């Protein structure tokens, strides 16, 4: 994946200064109008949280709002690339159908002239030793697993105090409960083996969403903010970054500045709050909204903020986990329908042909599913879960293509499956501007850490505010959390001035 995408790819509209009419026809308070005209607000990061915050502030009349983005592209982990005969998402892809305020769905619904489609239900074929597994068994286990993802019987287990070891982490919980289900539901050893491998595939699928091994994930993650794949989410065939463009319609180049990596955030008056960039430019601010990814905060919070952040906030940053969901796309010269008839989920020896001798470590063991990209005849998406993410990102193209082609040939029992023409893959964990992809509750963190990270700092006013997908329990780790948190912090600033004017 290219780390940088030129901002010229998407036009920045030179907007006229927002007129009073944009704010409404209510009678103006001079003090409030002065605040709107003069308050300087710096938003660090032009991902979905930062863009949503800035757009909300500008639409409410706070004209001196500026976004500083380190890279030469905006959108953060919404990153669409033209590839083969389609558009591929290296980051967020699906939009949950949710009519609540400040959701991604609301933004998508209000974006005019954009084709939106519902993901069609496509049951993958599970392959074990080259044979198809009974779809009825797959459907049963899938239903039971979705119950586990919602924390089935966890609270009951805690109340009784029984078998608490199985609640040490999500993987222990999944294994304990799946073993119990298999033991009571399947009698034949062959069926038990098939059921166990289906469960294992679903575990890896769960891990692929978070981008980490489930041994690292706190059981609280599925009880406080359940990770559930929407069965029929929306997607945008021409790219989700079209929706991001809607947020910048009324921003000019002075308000959205790319290529501005931040080197220091002075968040207490000395004599004034400011944000300094590595190119030497300095931006004074009355309020600073930080939307840096958790991975960046983990690596640089100790040197980035002056003064150092309070201990509880630094502890929250250290405690929360940060995964690396991986995307791999393969483009073929001829239509893939000639040799692939549907989505595949390889199990057992298909993933590890050396299992009968010495088990060989290979990233293809973590492949969850191989599927055709919607609206494409030539592009495959490879879903990877469980682990090896950084290893795969660093793997040479030739080696990766050789190994995935070998797996495909075993899956369809066809040694003539061609090699792809092109390869596209994400590299979130090795990109200095992200250092990972998605937050999760590690075994040393809890919901309280999310609340601590989200808490604003400042004695008399909210001087330093935090937004992003790691700062909201509602939709934690998703684009909905990123968007709503940006609006939340922008509204916090607006409310501060409304209250100041009201109480004088």
FENVENZI-V748112 format. One record per backbone hydrogen bond with DSSP energy under -1.0 kcal/mol. NH is the residue of the N-H (numbers start at 1). CO is the residue of the C=O. Records with the same first field share a line. If there is no record, write none. Layout:
NH->CO ; CO
This chain:
9->6
10->7
15->13
22->19
23->20
33->29
34->30
35->31
36->32
37->33
38->34
39->35
41->64
42->287
43->66
44->289
45->68
51->47
52->48
53->49
54->50
55->51
56->52
57->53
58->54
59->55
61->58
62->57
63->36 ; 61
66->41
67->255
68->43
69->257
75->46
78->75
81->88
83->86
86->83
88->81
90->79
92->77
95->234
98->96
103->100
107->103
108->104
109->105
110->106
111->108
117->235
119->233
125->343
127->345
128->131
131->128
133->126
138->134
139->135
140->136
141->137
142->138
143->139
144->140
145->141
146->142
147->143
148->144
149->145
151->148
152->147
154->151
157->153
158->154
159->155
160->156
161->157
166->163
167->164
168->165
170->217
171->214
173->169
174->170
175->171
176->172
177->173
178->174
179->175
180->176
181->177
182->178
183->179
184->180
185->181
186->182
192->188
193->189
194->190
195->191
196->192
197->193
198->194
199->195
200->196
201->197
202->198
203->199
204->200
205->201
206->202
207->203
208->204
209->205
210->206
211->207
212->207
216->213
217->214
218->441
221->218
224->220
225->221
234->95
235->117
239->236
242->239
243->240
245->241
247->244
248->245
251->248
256->252
257->67
259->71
260->69
263->276
264->276
265->304
266->274
267->306
274->266
275->283
276->264
277->281
278->261
280->277
283->275
285->273
286->40
287->40
288->463
289->42
290->465
291->44
297->293
298->294
299->295
300->296
301->297
303->300
304->300
305->301
306->265
314->310
315->311
316->312
317->313
318->314
319->315
320->316
321->440
323->438
324->211
329->424
330->380
331->422
332->378
336->377
338->335
339->336
340->336
344->370
345->125
347->127
350->347
351->348
352->348
355->352
357->354
365->362
366->363
367->364
368->383
369->383
370->344
371->381
373->379
376->373
380->330
381->371
382->328
383->369
385->366
392->388
393->389
394->390
400->396
401->397
402->398
403->399
404->400
405->401
406->402
407->403
408->404
409->405
410->406
411->407
412->408
414->409
417->414
421->331
422->331
424->329
426->327
434->431
435->431
436->428
437->323
438->323
440->321
443->216
445->442
449->446
451->447
452->448
453->449
454->450
457->464
463->457 ; 461
464->457
465->288
467->290
471->468
476->473
477->469
478->475
482->478
483->479
484->480
485->481
486->482
487->483
488->484
489->485
490->486
491->487
492->488
493->489
494->490
495->491
496->492
497->493
498->494
499->495
500->496
501->497
502->498
503->499
504->500
